[in-house]
């Protein structure tokens, strides 16, 4: 009996010797203190034993901010109006013990204020096939999501070169365009258009067509009739590949879904049951057209 007690005591002593002490960290309680169209401010009760706080906000993905134990509030910024967010805080002690708060569901305020119209819209460069624009940024209470360009006559392709500048490429030479810009904020409010300006592309001396598109392939997409065409893009002696337009034809007819500019792929539909024959050619901004590619024939639903 004496031996058994001693062994039991040794075992118990070993357990007591090597067991980690229980964490004494308290669970914080979090609350919303303020919110706007683009911000959420929260505060929480201090947790004894905490060495830091991890504050997490979720929408489509999680964003976590680590704060010292002396800080018990935080403001998340850059949020979208009328967005639903989830917020919690986790207290962490020096041993890695954790205690997580209640979960908040917070909806930011809706944005009902439109941005100001872009100002000082100006032409910064003109070539036979390109017009470059710049403007002064709009102002808004919740931030600008994007700018939209109005072009008359409608043609070309827009490439943004900065937050408040763009190139309008693949334009015909000696053509006058009327241009205006407006802003959209994150609440989907649109500003008025800026005062319109005009720009005229220069004359072109380009008489050389682009190279012929090659490696045309056509395959079915998700269901019967819809097809995806791909090809190797053409090159041109003056235009960059991003400015080359591709005219797609099906059974000798222009594709009713229009042309592509600056890329070697196209989604369209076959026109007749059975075999359909597809070709594509390249056209530069001066209007010079390459020969058509080698044809590709594919049956619908094949």
N, C-alpha and C positions, 0 to 999 in steps of 0.2 A: 504494500500500500504506500509506504514511504517513497519507494522508487517511482511508483506511478505519479504521485503528486509532484515529485521533483521534475519528472519529464514533462508533465502537463504545465508546470510552472515555466520551464525553459521554453516550451513551445509558445506559451502565451506571451512570455517576455520577448521572444523573437518577433512575434507578430506585432507587438507594441513598438518594438525597436525600429522595424522597417516600414511600418505603415505610414503613408503620407497624411499629414493633418488635413482635416476637411477645410475646404475653402470657406472663408468668412465673408465673401463679397456679397453685397446686397444687389438685388434686382432694381435697376432704375425705372422710373416712370416718366414717359415722354409725353409732351403736349405741344400743340401748335400755338405759337405766340403771334404770328402775323403771316399773311400771304398776299401776293399781288398777282398780276398776269404772268409774271416770269420768275417769281421767287417764293420760297417757303422757308419760314423761320421757325425753329423748334427749340425747346429747352427741356431739361430733364433734371430729376432729383439726383443729388450726389450719392455715390455708392461708397460706403466705407471699405477700404482695402483696394480700391481701384487704382491702377497706375496710369491707365489711359481709357479713352472712350472711342469706339469705332461706330461712327454714325453712317447709316446706309440708306440710300434712296434708290428705289426701283421704279422703272417704267418698263421699257423693253429690255433693259440691262441694268445691272446693279452698279452704283457708284458709292464707294466707301471712303470716308475721310477719317483719319486717325487724329485725335486731339488729346492734349495733356489732361491730367486728372483735375487740374484747376479750372478747366473750361467746361461749362455745362450748358452751352447754347451754340447754335450754328445756323447759318442761312445758306440755303442752296439757291444758286442763281442760274440764269440762262435757260430757264424752263419754258415750255410752250404754254400758251394760254389755254384754259379750259381742259388741261391735261390731268389725268388721274395718276397719282403717285402714291407709293407706299414708303413709309419712313419708320425706322427703328434705331435704337442705340444699344450697343453691347459694352458693358463694363468688363475690363480685363485686368486681372491682378498680376503680380510679379511672377507667379508660378504658372501663368497661362490659364488660370481659371477664368471662366466667363459666366456672365449673367445677362440675358437679353431682355429688353423692355417689352412692353406691349407694342403692338403694330398699329401705326396710324395710317388711315386712308385719307389723302388730302387731294382736293381738286382745286387747281389754280383758278384765279378769276378769269372770266371771259374778257377778251380784248375787243372793244367796240370802237376803238379810235383808229382811223386810217392814217397811214404814213403821209408825210408831206411829199409833194411831187419832186422828182429829181430836178435839180437846178443846173444851169450852165452846161447844158448838153452841147457838145462840140465835136467837130470832125478833127481827128488828129492825123489822119493819113488817108490818101486815096491812090489807088492804082487802077489799071484797066479792069481788074476783077475783084477788088476789095475796097471796102470803106471801113475805117477804124473810128470808133466813137469813144468818148469818155464823158463823165458827168460827175457832179457833186452828189455825195450820198444823201439820201432821204433821212429824215429823223422820224422816230417812232417810240412810243412808250414801252413797247415790248420787243423791239428789234426787227430788223429787215430780214425776211426769208429769201427773197429773190427779186430780181428786176426783169421786166418783160419789155421786149422791143416790138414796136409797130413799124412795119416796112410797107411802103406803097410805091410801086407795084410789088406784090409779095413774091419774093424769089430768094435764092441763095440759102446759106446756112450760117447760123450764128455760133460763134465760138467765144466764150468769155475768156478774156486775157487777164482779168483781175476783178476785184469786188465791184468796181465801178468803171469797167472798160470792156470793150468787146471788139471783135473783128467780124464783119459781115462779108463772107467770102462766096466764091462761085457766082459772081455777078457778071452780067453782060457788059461789054465796054460801051462807052458813050451813052449811058443811060442815067437819067436823073431820078433819085429816090427821095421820098419824103419820110423822115424818121422821127420817132418820138419814143420816150421811155417812161415807164411807170413802175412803182414799187409795190410789193406785196409783203405784209408782215406775217408773223406766225399765227395770228388769229384769222387769216384769210381775208383781211381787209385790204383793198386796193386803193392806191393813191390815184388822183387824176393824172392824166398823161402830161408830160412836160410840154412846153411850147414846141411845136414841130420845127425841124430844120430840114434843109435839102442838101444833097450831095450828088455830084455827077462823076461817074467813073471816067477815067481817061480813055483816049483812043488806044487801040491795040494794034501792034504790028505782027501779032502771032498768027502764023498761017500753018503751023505744024500740028496735026492732030495727036492725041495721046496714043500710047501703044494699045494694042488690042487686048481686052481682058482674056485671061486664059484659065484653064482648069475649072470650067463651069460644071457644077454638080447640083443636082436637084433631088431632094428626098422628102418623104412625107413627114409631117410634124405630129400632131396629136390625133387627128381624125381624118376621115376620107375627104380629100379635096384640098386641104391646106398643105402647102409645100414650103420648104425653105431652100433657097438657092444660095450658093456660095461660089466665089471665084477669086482668082488672084488679081489684085488691083492693078490698074494701069499706072503708068508714069507719064509725065508731060514735061516739055522743055521749059515751060514757064510756071504753070500752076503746081502747087503742092498736091499730094494725093488727097488731102482733106477737101480740096476744092473741085475735084473731078466729079462730074455727074455721070450716073449710069442709067441708060435707057434700057428697060427690060421689055422684051416682047414674048408673047405666047401665041404660037401658031400664026406668026406674022403680024399680030395685032398689038398695039401698045398696051401695056399692062394698065388696067383701070385703077390699080392701087398706086400708080405714080412711079416716080423715079427715086433712086437713092443718090445721096451726095456724100462722098468721102468715105465710103465703106464698102466692103466686098461681100455683103450679105443682103438678103431680101426675103420677106415673107409675102406670099401671094397665094393664089388659088388657080387650079386648072380650069380651063374654060369649057371643055367638053369631056364627056365620058370616054374612056379609052385613052389612047395615046395623046399626049400634049408635047409640043416641041418648044423649047425655050432657048432664047439667045439674049445676049447683052452686049452693049457697046458703050464706049466711053466718050464723053463730050467735055471739052475744056471750056473755060469761061469765055473764050473768044468765039465759041460756037463751032470749033473744029471737031468733027466726029471721027472716031476710029471706025474700022470695019467691024462687023459683028463677030462675036466669038463663034467658035465651033458650036453647033447645035447640040442640045442634050434633050433626048426624048424619054419621057416617063409616063407610064399609064397611071391614071388616078387609082388610088388605093392599092397600088402594087407594092 
